[in-house]
Structures are given as C-alpha cells and as structure tokens.
C-alpha cells in the first residue's frame, strides 16, 4: 500500500524524470533547434525566445540531476517548493514565448520552409508549457508528498507569481532606454515597475521561506498595505505611460509607423511602437492582478481569518 511522506521514492523520481522531465527537455530542444537552424532569419524575437528556452532547458536538466541523485531529499520542504515554483514560471515563460513569437514573427514570415519551422517551434513551445502546467498541478500526487505544503498551490502565491512574471516581461520590453529616458513621467513609470516588482518579490520570498510571521505587524495587514500601494502606483503608470507614449500633444506617437519591409522586420529589433504598446497592455494586466491581490487580502481581513500555511 502506498504511503505519503516528505520524500518521494526512487521509483517516483525516476518515473517523473522519464515521463515528465524528459518530454519537457525534448520539446524545448526541438523548439530551440528549429529556430537556431534559421540563422540570421530568426530575427531578434527568435533570439529572445531561444534565450528563454535555453534557460528553461538548463534549469530542468539541473533539477532532474539533483532529484535523480537524491540531493533534494536532504531539504525536502525547501527543494520541492523551489522546483514546483520554477515549473510555474517555466510554464508562463513558454506560453509567453509562444504567443509573442507567433504574433511578432511567425505571421511575418513568407510561406515556405522557414515559416513551417517557426510554426513547429511555436507548437513545441506550447506543448512544453502544457507539460510544465501538468507538473505544477500533479507533482504533489506523483511524489506522494502529503506532509509538504506547496506554497505555489495557493491563491496568494499564484498572484505573486503573476505579478513578478508580468513585471519581468515589462522589463524585457523596456530593454531600450530610448523608450523612457529624458521624460520624467516615463521614468516615473519605470520606477513604479521596479518598486512594485521588488515589493512583490520580497513578499513572495518571505512567504516561500515561511518567514512572514517574524514581521512586527500581522502579515495580512502588511500584505494589504503593500497591495494597496502597488495598485495606486500602477494606476499612475497606466495613466502616464499611454498618455506620454501615444499622445501627439505630449510628444508621443499615436499610430504605428508603416515604413520598412518584412525583411527588415524579421532581422531587426522589435518595433519601438510595438514595445510601447506591449508595456501599456502589460501594465493594465498587472494592475488587474494587483487589484485581485488587494481584494484577496481585503476579504481575508474582513472575515477575520489569519494567513495560515494551509490557506488557499
């Protein structure tokens, strides 16, 4: 009869590595190889996607080796929360890479071998995303780790994952400083993204390490105040960023430039106007996530429940 514990059996680890991690590595390797084989035709977006895939491939390989060598069993509460949190971020990375790559690159490629490779790479990236989602959802059952609390399976953790991940995407689109330098309002927006990201990351790490109860104030109150502050900051960014980027009166560009042929678009960086629009959309998305976070903690406090390790 199977029993639940804080450390998975060798058979369970081997099965997960063969039937979950190996397909993840295979899907990543196929997507990476197809795009890499395009040479200069893969463009800046292709390089960006390849960097995501290569990082995830490396991390998945390291996690597999650590678990096969049973090194994670030395600190199970920490290790399995870290690995499943990584899987959550990896699923979002693959999904984002698939969406961005297909929207900004695949649709511009003429019909032919390069387009077929790009579509196939996108498909394998989507498959990898589903595989990581499955790992996040089923890891507790596969490893029979009933005694370990998986933080990422709670609502508050998923909201923090989304907040930090969307902020990371915003920073990726802000890689060109020409989008915001020498404009005080836009520099304020970048400061807002940085401040909120740091606050969310700190709270996430405190909760993940179970150090939240060492604060001088109750953790729900602390979280509510930070969420309210983040919402207010993001509201200011949501107003200022589109206003100064797309309003002609303030020096913005209301319409996307139509100059340049498809060849230029494929081999050069992403259009600056598209980057500005992406940041505006992601700002709105993250504001909604922060509002949901604020509502979650407001409800927690209003019903008088404390943030216990088993809360959802």
C-alpha contacts under 8 A as a table, 3 or more apart, distances in Angstrom:
res1	aa1	res2	aa2	distance
3	X	144	X	7.17
4	X	144	X	4.81
4	X	145	X	5.62
4	X	146	X	5.37
4	X	147	X	7.26
5	X	8	X	6.95
5	X	144	X	6.33
5	X	145	X	5.13
5	X	146	X	6.01
5	X	147	X	5.91
6	X	76	X	6.45
6	X	77	X	7.54
6	X	144	X	7.93
6	X	145	X	5.14
6	X	146	X	6.95
6	X	147	X	5.48
6	X	148	X	5.93
7	X	73	X	5.79
7	X	76	X	6.39
7	X	143	X	7.57
7	X	145	X	6.58
8	X	12	X	6.14
8	X	13	X	6.54
8	X	73	X	7.96
8	X	143	X	4.93
8	X	144	X	6.50
8	X	145	X	6.82
9	X	12	X	5.22
9	X	13	X	6.37
9	X	143	X	7.40
10	X	13	X	5.13
10	X	14	X	6.04
10	X	68	X	7.71
11	X	14	X	5.11
11	X	15	X	6.03
12	X	15	X	5.11
12	X	16	X	6.19
12	X	142	X	6.71
12	X	143	X	5.92
13	X	16	X	5.24
13	X	17	X	6.17
13	X	67	X	6.69
13	X	68	X	6.58
13	X	143	X	7.24
14	X	17	X	5.14
14	X	18	X	6.13
14	X	68	X	6.82
15	X	18	X	5.16
15	X	19	X	5.83
15	X	20	X	7.75
16	X	19	X	5.32
16	X	20	X	5.08
16	X	21	X	6.40
16	X	142	X	7.52
17	X	20	X	5.58
17	X	21	X	4.60
17	X	22	X	5.88
17	X	64	X	6.24
17	X	68	X	7.94
18	X	21	X	6.16
18	X	22	X	5.21
18	X	23	X	7.56
19	X	22	X	6.21
19	X	23	X	6.51
20	X	23	X	5.60
20	X	24	X	6.34
20	X	131	X	6.97
20	X	135	X	7.24
21	X	24	X	4.98
21	X	25	X	6.19
21	X	60	X	6.94
21	X	61	X	7.95
21	X	64	X	6.96
22	X	25	X	5.10
22	X	26	X	6.09
23	X	26	X	4.90
23	X	27	X	6.01
23	X	128	X	7.79
23	X	131	X	7.83
24	X	27	X	5.28
24	X	28	X	6.16
24	X	57	X	7.98
24	X	60	X	7.91
24	X	128	X	5.45
24	X	131	X	6.45
24	X	132	X	7.46
25	X	28	X	5.14
25	X	29	X	5.97
25	X	57	X	5.90
25	X	60	X	7.17
25	X	61	X	7.44
26	X	29	X	5.06
26	X	30	X	6.16
27	X	30	X	5.24
27	X	31	X	6.26
27	X	124	X	5.29
27	X	125	X	6.70
27	X	127	X	6.95
27	X	128	X	5.72
28	X	31	X	5.24
28	X	32	X	6.03
28	X	53	X	6.02
28	X	54	X	7.73
28	X	56	X	7.97
28	X	57	X	6.34
28	X	124	X	7.03
28	X	125	X	6.60
28	X	128	X	6.68
29	X	32	X	5.15
29	X	33	X	5.94
29	X	57	X	7.50
30	X	33	X	5.18
30	X	34	X	6.11
30	X	121	X	6.87
30	X	124	X	6.98
31	X	34	X	5.38
31	X	35	X	6.42
31	X	53	X	7.84
31	X	120	X	7.32
31	X	121	X	4.12
31	X	122	X	6.94
31	X	124	X	5.72
31	X	125	X	6.18
32	X	35	X	5.46
32	X	36	X	5.98
32	X	50	X	5.72
32	X	53	X	6.45
32	X	54	X	7.29
32	X	121	X	7.25
33	X	36	X	5.05
33	X	37	X	5.98
34	X	37	X	5.33
34	X	38	X	6.97
34	X	117	X	5.76
34	X	118	X	7.14
34	X	120	X	7.79
34	X	121	X	6.04
35	X	38	X	5.47
35	X	39	X	7.82
35	X	42	X	6.19
35	X	46	X	6.49
35	X	50	X	7.36
35	X	117	X	7.01
35	X	118	X	6.54
35	X	121	X	6.74
36	X	39	X	6.03
36	X	42	X	7.20
36	X	50	X	7.58
38	X	41	X	5.46
38	X	42	X	5.38
38	X	114	X	6.80
39	X	42	X	5.97
40	X	43	X	6.11
40	X	267	X	6.61
41	X	266	X	6.53
41	X	267	X	5.94
42	X	45	X	7.27
42	X	46	X	4.86
42	X	47	X	6.95
42	X	266	X	7.00
42	X	267	X	6.91
43	X	46	X	5.24
43	X	47	X	6.49
43	X	265	X	7.97
43	X	266	X	5.07
43	X	267	X	4.15
43	X	268	X	6.00
43	X	269	X	7.34
44	X	47	X	5.10
44	X	48	X	6.17
44	X	266	X	7.55
44	X	267	X	6.45
44	X	268	X	5.90
44	X	269	X	5.19
44	X	270	X	6.99
45	X	48	X	4.92
45	X	49	X	6.14
45	X	101	X	6.34
45	X	104	X	7.42
45	X	105	X	6.84
45	X	269	X	7.34
45	X	270	X	7.11
46	X	49	X	5.14
46	X	50	X	6.06
46	X	101	X	7.02
46	X	105	X	7.81
47	X	50	X	5.02
47	X	51	X	6.23
48	X	51	X	5.30
48	X	52	X	6.68
49	X	52	X	5.19
49	X	53	X	6.31
49	X	97	X	5.61
49	X	101	X	7.06
50	X	53	X	5.03
50	X	54	X	5.97
51	X	54	X	5.20
51	X	55	X	6.19
52	X	55	X	5.32
52	X	56	X	6.28
52	X	93	X	6.94
52	X	94	X	7.65
52	X	97	X	7.54
53	X	56	X	5.20
53	X	57	X	5.99
53	X	94	X	7.43
54	X	57	X	5.02
54	X	58	X	6.17
55	X	58	X	5.23
55	X	59	X	6.20
56	X	59	X	5.09
56	X	60	X	5.98
56	X	90	X	6.43
57	X	60	X	5.27
57	X	61	X	6.13
58	X	61	X	5.16
58	X	62	X	6.21
59	X	62	X	5.11
59	X	63	X	6.17
60	X	63	X	5.13
60	X	64	X	6.11
61	X	64	X	5.11
61	X	65	X	6.24
62	X	65	X	5.18
62	X	66	X	6.15
63	X	66	X	5.12
63	X	67	X	6.16
63	X	83	X	7.06
64	X	67	X	5.25
64	X	68	X	6.04
65	X	68	X	5.13
65	X	69	X	6.07
66	X	69	X	5.23
66	X	70	X	6.21
66	X	71	X	5.35
66	X	72	X	6.22
67	X	70	X	4.83
67	X	71	X	6.04
67	X	72	X	5.71
67	X	73	X	7.80
68	X	71	X	7.78
70	X	73	X	5.57
70	X	74	X	7.74
71	X	74	X	5.86
72	X	75	X	5.81
72	X	76	X	5.83
72	X	79	X	5.59
72	X	80	X	7.44
73	X	76	X	4.98
73	X	79	X	7.79
75	X	78	X	5.75
75	X	79	X	5.97
76	X	79	X	5.08
76	X	80	X	5.81
76	X	148	X	7.87
77	X	80	X	6.10
77	X	81	X	6.51
77	X	148	X	5.99
77	X	149	X	7.57
78	X	81	X	5.53
78	X	82	X	6.25
78	X	209	X	7.62
79	X	82	X	5.11
79	X	83	X	6.17
80	X	83	X	5.05
80	X	84	X	6.06
80	X	150	X	7.84
81	X	84	X	5.33
81	X	85	X	5.97
81	X	150	X	5.79
81	X	151	X	6.68
81	X	152	X	7.34
81	X	208	X	7.67
82	X	85	X	5.11
82	X	86	X	6.13
83	X	86	X	5.09
83	X	87	X	6.29
84	X	87	X	4.90
84	X	88	X	6.31
84	X	135	X	7.50
84	X	136	X	5.75
84	X	139	X	7.60
84	X	152	X	7.27
85	X	88	X	5.07
85	X	89	X	6.47
85	X	136	X	7.84
85	X	152	X	6.06
86	X	89	X	5.15
86	X	90	X	6.00
87	X	90	X	4.91
87	X	91	X	6.12
87	X	132	X	5.49
87	X	133	X	7.27
87	X	135	X	6.94
87	X	136	X	6.19
88	X	91	X	5.28
88	X	92	X	6.59
88	X	132	X	6.82
88	X	133	X	6.67
88	X	136	X	6.17
88	X	152	X	7.90
88	X	161	X	7.86
89	X	92	X	5.16
89	X	93	X	6.11
89	X	161	X	7.21
89	X	165	X	7.26
90	X	93	X	4.91
90	X	94	X	6.12
90	X	129	X	7.19
90	X	132	X	6.69
91	X	94	X	5.33
91	X	95	X	6.16
91	X	128	X	7.38
91	X	129	X	4.41
91	X	130	X	6.97
91	X	131	X	7.79
91	X	132	X	5.10
91	X	133	X	5.79
92	X	95	X	5.08
92	X	96	X	5.98
92	X	129	X	7.04
92	X	165	X	7.75
93	X	96	X	5.15
93	X	97	X	6.01
93	X	129	X	7.81
94	X	97	X	5.07
94	X	98	X	6.05
94	X	125	X	5.66
94	X	126	X	6.51
94	X	128	X	6.77
94	X	129	X	5.14
95	X	98	X	5.13
95	X	99	X	6.26
95	X	125	X	7.15
95	X	126	X	6.02
95	X	129	X	5.69
96	X	99	X	5.17
96	X	100	X	5.96
97	X	100	X	5.27
97	X	101	X	5.67
97	X	125	X	7.47
98	X	101	X	5.32
98	X	102	X	6.04
98	X	122	X	5.21
98	X	123	X	7.65
98	X	125	X	5.88
98	X	126	X	6.13
99	X	102	X	5.35
99	X	103	X	6.10
100	X	103	X	5.22
100	X	104	X	5.83
100	X	105	X	7.81
101	X	104	X	5.52
101	X	105	X	5.36
101	X	106	X	6.47
101	X	122	X	7.24
102	X	105	X	5.58
102	X	106	X	4.66
102	X	107	X	6.44
102	X	118	X	7.99
102	X	119	X	7.53
102	X	122	X	6.77
103	X	106	X	6.42
103	X	107	X	6.23
104	X	107	X	6.85
104	X	108	X	7.28
104	X	270	X	7.87
105	X	108	X	5.40
105	X	109	X	6.65
105	X	266	X	6.68
106	X	109	X	5.39
106	X	115	X	6.43
106	X	118	X	6.05
106	X	119	X	6.72
108	X	262	X	6.34
108	X	265	X	7.95
108	X	266	X	7.23
109	X	114	X	7.13
109	X	115	X	5.53
109	X	262	X	7.70
109	X	266	X	7.54
110	X	114	X	7.79
110	X	115	X	6.41
111	X	114	X	7.55
111	X	115	X	5.65
111	X	116	X	7.61
112	X	115	X	5.47
112	X	116	X	6.35
113	X	116	X	5.09
113	X	117	X	6.20
114	X	117	X	5.16
114	X	118	X	6.18
115	X	118	X	5.02
115	X	119	X	6.13
116	X	119	X	5.20
116	X	120	X	6.13
117	X	120	X	5.09
117	X	121	X	6.04
118	X	121	X	5.10
118	X	122	X	6.20
119	X	122	X	5.08
119	X	123	X	6.22
120	X	123	X	5.00
120	X	124	X	6.30
121	X	124	X	5.23
121	X	125	X	6.16
122	X	125	X	5.01
122	X	126	X	6.26
123	X	126	X	5.12
123	X	127	X	6.26
124	X	127	X	4.86
124	X	128	X	6.14
125	X	128	X	5.11
125	X	129	X	6.30
126	X	129	X	5.01
126	X	130	X	6.42
127	X	130	X	5.19
127	X	131	X	6.27
128	X	131	X	4.94
128	X	132	X	6.27
129	X	132	X	5.23
129	X	133	X	6.25
130	X	133	X	5.02
130	X	134	X	6.14
131	X	134	X	5.08
131	X	135	X	6.30
132	X	135	X	4.93
132	X	136	X	6.29
133	X	136	X	5.13
133	X	137	X	6.26
134	X	137	X	5.14
134	X	138	X	5.92
135	X	138	X	5.31
135	X	139	X	5.35
136	X	139	X	5.85
137	X	140	X	7.62
137	X	153	X	7.91
138	X	141	X	5.42
138	X	142	X	6.14
139	X	142	X	5.08
139	X	143	X	6.00
140	X	143	X	5.52
140	X	144	X	5.71
140	X	145	X	5.40
140	X	146	X	7.03
140	X	150	X	7.84
141	X	144	X	4.93
141	X	145	X	6.97
145	X	148	X	5.59
146	X	149	X	7.66
149	X	309	X	7.20
149	X	310	X	7.23
150	X	153	X	5.65
150	X	154	X	7.70
151	X	154	X	5.78
151	X	157	X	6.28
151	X	207	X	7.93
151	X	208	X	6.41
151	X	309	X	7.82
152	X	155	X	7.81
152	X	157	X	5.00
152	X	158	X	5.99
153	X	157	X	6.98
153	X	158	X	7.13
153	X	312	X	7.37
154	X	157	X	5.36
154	X	158	X	6.41
154	X	311	X	6.74
154	X	312	X	4.26
155	X	158	X	5.22
155	X	159	X	6.25
155	X	312	X	5.15
156	X	159	X	5.23
156	X	160	X	6.35
156	X	293	X	7.12
156	X	296	X	7.72
156	X	312	X	7.04
157	X	160	X	5.07
157	X	161	X	6.14
157	X	204	X	7.07
158	X	161	X	4.98
158	X	162	X	6.19
159	X	162	X	5.13
159	X	163	X	6.15
159	X	289	X	6.58
159	X	290	X	7.77
159	X	292	X	7.87
159	X	293	X	6.36
160	X	163	X	5.00
160	X	164	X	6.16
160	X	200	X	6.28
160	X	201	X	7.62
160	X	204	X	6.24
161	X	164	X	5.43
161	X	165	X	5.93
161	X	204	X	7.94
162	X	165	X	5.06
162	X	166	X	5.93
162	X	286	X	7.76
162	X	289	X	7.23
163	X	166	X	5.49
163	X	167	X	6.19
163	X	197	X	7.36
163	X	200	X	6.98
163	X	286	X	6.04
163	X	289	X	6.56
163	X	290	X	7.10
164	X	167	X	5.08
164	X	168	X	6.16
164	X	197	X	5.74
164	X	200	X	6.47
164	X	201	X	6.58
165	X	168	X	4.98
165	X	169	X	6.43
166	X	169	X	5.04
166	X	170	X	6.29
166	X	282	X	6.60
166	X	285	X	7.91
166	X	286	X	6.33
167	X	170	X	4.97
167	X	171	X	6.32
167	X	193	X	6.49
167	X	197	X	6.20
167	X	282	X	7.94
167	X	286	X	7.46
168	X	171	X	5.12
168	X	172	X	6.31
169	X	172	X	4.96
169	X	173	X	6.43
169	X	282	X	7.82
170	X	173	X	5.24
170	X	174	X	6.22
170	X	193	X	7.88
170	X	278	X	7.77
170	X	279	X	5.57
170	X	282	X	6.57
170	X	283	X	7.69
171	X	174	X	4.84
171	X	175	X	6.37
172	X	175	X	5.42
173	X	176	X	7.49
173	X	275	X	5.56
173	X	276	X	7.80
173	X	278	X	7.23
173	X	279	X	6.62
174	X	177	X	6.60
174	X	179	X	6.96
174	X	275	X	7.39
174	X	279	X	7.67
176	X	179	X	6.07
177	X	180	X	5.87
177	X	181	X	5.85
178	X	181	X	5.57
179	X	272	X	7.40
179	X	276	X	7.31
180	X	183	X	5.98
180	X	186	X	5.05
180	X	187	X	5.73
180	X	190	X	7.81
181	X	184	X	7.65
181	X	186	X	7.28
181	X	187	X	6.33
182	X	187	X	7.72
183	X	186	X	5.46
183	X	187	X	6.18
184	X	187	X	5.04
184	X	188	X	6.14
185	X	188	X	5.05
185	X	189	X	6.50
185	X	240	X	6.39
185	X	241	X	7.57
185	X	244	X	7.47
186	X	189	X	4.97
186	X	190	X	6.48
186	X	240	X	7.00
186	X	241	X	6.07
186	X	244	X	7.17
187	X	190	X	5.11
187	X	191	X	6.24
188	X	191	X	4.94
188	X	192	X	6.18
188	X	237	X	7.64
189	X	192	X	4.97
189	X	193	X	6.37
189	X	236	X	7.66
189	X	237	X	4.91
189	X	240	X	7.23
189	X	241	X	6.60
190	X	193	X	5.13
190	X	194	X	6.26
191	X	194	X	5.07
191	X	195	X	6.03
192	X	195	X	5.21
192	X	196	X	6.04
192	X	233	X	5.99
192	X	234	X	6.77
192	X	237	X	6.92
193	X	196	X	5.43
193	X	197	X	6.01
193	X	234	X	7.70
194	X	197	X	5.14
194	X	198	X	6.19
195	X	198	X	5.26
195	X	199	X	6.24
196	X	199	X	5.10
196	X	200	X	6.04
196	X	230	X	5.74
196	X	233	X	7.92
197	X	200	X	5.19
197	X	201	X	6.02
198	X	201	X	5.11
198	X	202	X	6.07
199	X	202	X	5.21
199	X	203	X	6.25
199	X	226	X	7.37
200	X	203	X	5.25
200	X	204	X	5.99
201	X	204	X	4.98
201	X	205	X	6.11
202	X	205	X	5.22
202	X	206	X	6.12
203	X	206	X	5.06
203	X	207	X	6.14
203	X	212	X	7.97
203	X	223	X	7.68
204	X	207	X	5.26
204	X	208	X	5.99
205	X	208	X	4.91
205	X	209	X	5.93
206	X	209	X	5.28
206	X	210	X	5.96
206	X	211	X	5.06
206	X	212	X	5.36
207	X	210	X	4.85
207	X	211	X	6.16
207	X	212	X	5.60
208	X	211	X	7.80
210	X	213	X	7.41
211	X	214	X	5.77
211	X	215	X	7.90
212	X	215	X	5.95
212	X	219	X	6.13
213	X	218	X	7.25
213	X	219	X	6.56
215	X	218	X	6.93
215	X	219	X	6.99
217	X	221	X	6.95
217	X	222	X	6.42
218	X	221	X	5.46
218	X	222	X	6.27
219	X	222	X	4.91
219	X	223	X	5.96
219	X	307	X	7.12
220	X	223	X	5.04
220	X	224	X	5.98
220	X	297	X	6.27
220	X	300	X	7.40
220	X	301	X	6.78
220	X	306	X	7.00
220	X	307	X	6.40
221	X	224	X	5.03
221	X	225	X	6.20
221	X	297	X	7.96
221	X	301	X	7.53
222	X	225	X	5.38
222	X	226	X	6.35
223	X	226	X	5.20
223	X	227	X	6.03
223	X	297	X	7.05
224	X	227	X	5.09
224	X	228	X	6.11
224	X	294	X	6.03
224	X	297	X	5.60
224	X	298	X	6.58
225	X	228	X	5.15
225	X	229	X	6.16
226	X	229	X	5.05
226	X	230	X	6.08
227	X	230	X	5.05
227	X	231	X	6.13
227	X	290	X	6.32
227	X	291	X	7.67
227	X	293	X	6.56
227	X	294	X	5.24
228	X	231	X	5.11
228	X	232	X	6.30
228	X	294	X	6.22
229	X	232	X	5.25
229	X	233	X	6.20
230	X	233	X	5.06
230	X	234	X	6.02
230	X	290	X	6.93
231	X	234	X	5.14
231	X	235	X	6.09
231	X	287	X	6.24
231	X	290	X	5.86
231	X	291	X	6.34
231	X	294	X	7.93
232	X	235	X	5.13
232	X	236	X	6.51
233	X	236	X	5.28
233	X	237	X	6.44
234	X	237	X	4.88
234	X	238	X	5.97
234	X	283	X	7.09
234	X	286	X	7.96
234	X	287	X	5.84
235	X	238	X	5.04
235	X	239	X	6.31
235	X	287	X	7.07
236	X	239	X	5.26
236	X	240	X	6.09
237	X	240	X	5.12
237	X	241	X	5.61
237	X	283	X	7.37
238	X	241	X	5.80
238	X	242	X	6.80
238	X	280	X	6.83
238	X	283	X	6.10
238	X	284	X	6.38
239	X	242	X	6.30
239	X	243	X	6.27
240	X	243	X	5.06
240	X	244	X	6.01
241	X	244	X	5.55
241	X	245	X	5.94
241	X	280	X	6.60
242	X	245	X	5.04
242	X	246	X	5.52
242	X	247	X	7.44
242	X	277	X	7.95
242	X	280	X	6.21
243	X	246	X	5.75
243	X	247	X	5.42
243	X	250	X	7.47
243	X	252	X	7.65
244	X	247	X	5.80
244	X	250	X	5.59
244	X	251	X	6.74
244	X	252	X	5.52
245	X	250	X	7.87
245	X	251	X	7.30
245	X	252	X	4.30
245	X	253	X	6.19
245	X	254	X	7.62
245	X	276	X	6.90
246	X	251	X	7.86
246	X	252	X	4.37
246	X	253	X	4.65
246	X	254	X	4.25
246	X	255	X	7.53
247	X	250	X	5.50
247	X	251	X	6.46
247	X	252	X	4.64
247	X	253	X	6.25
247	X	254	X	5.81
248	X	251	X	5.01
248	X	252	X	4.76
248	X	253	X	5.88
248	X	254	X	6.45
249	X	252	X	7.16
253	X	256	X	7.43
253	X	273	X	7.69
256	X	273	X	6.00
256	X	274	X	7.56
257	X	273	X	7.68
260	X	264	X	6.18
260	X	265	X	7.09
261	X	264	X	5.53
261	X	265	X	6.55
262	X	265	X	5.01
262	X	266	X	6.16
263	X	266	X	5.21
263	X	267	X	6.42
264	X	267	X	5.45
264	X	268	X	5.85
265	X	268	X	5.59
265	X	269	X	7.26
265	X	270	X	7.23
265	X	271	X	7.74
270	X	274	X	6.97
270	X	275	X	6.97
271	X	274	X	5.22
271	X	275	X	6.43
272	X	275	X	5.00
272	X	276	X	6.30
273	X	276	X	5.07
273	X	277	X	6.24
274	X	277	X	5.02
274	X	278	X	6.02
275	X	278	X	5.02
275	X	279	X	6.22
276	X	279	X	5.25
276	X	280	X	6.33
277	X	280	X	5.06
277	X	281	X	6.23
278	X	281	X	5.17
278	X	282	X	6.05
279	X	282	X	5.11
279	X	283	X	5.94
280	X	283	X	5.09
280	X	284	X	6.44
281	X	284	X	5.23
281	X	285	X	6.31
282	X	285	X	4.91
282	X	286	X	6.04
283	X	286	X	5.24
283	X	287	X	6.11
284	X	287	X	5.09
284	X	288	X	6.41
285	X	288	X	5.24
285	X	289	X	6.46
286	X	289	X	4.91
286	X	290	X	6.16
287	X	290	X	5.07
287	X	291	X	6.11
288	X	291	X	5.00
288	X	292	X	6.21
289	X	292	X	5.06
289	X	293	X	6.18
290	X	293	X	4.83
290	X	294	X	6.06
291	X	294	X	4.97
291	X	295	X	6.13
292	X	295	X	5.04
292	X	296	X	6.09
293	X	296	X	5.04
293	X	297	X	6.42
294	X	297	X	5.42
294	X	298	X	6.03
295	X	298	X	5.01
295	X	299	X	6.04
296	X	299	X	5.33
296	X	300	X	6.29
297	X	300	X	4.82
297	X	301	X	6.19
298	X	301	X	5.28
298	X	302	X	6.00
299	X	302	X	4.99
299	X	303	X	6.18
300	X	303	X	5.64
300	X	304	X	6.32
300	X	305	X	5.48
300	X	306	X	7.13
300	X	307	X	7.88
301	X	304	X	4.95
301	X	305	X	6.10
301	X	306	X	7.44
302	X	305	X	7.85
307	X	311	X	6.48
308	X	311	X	5.49
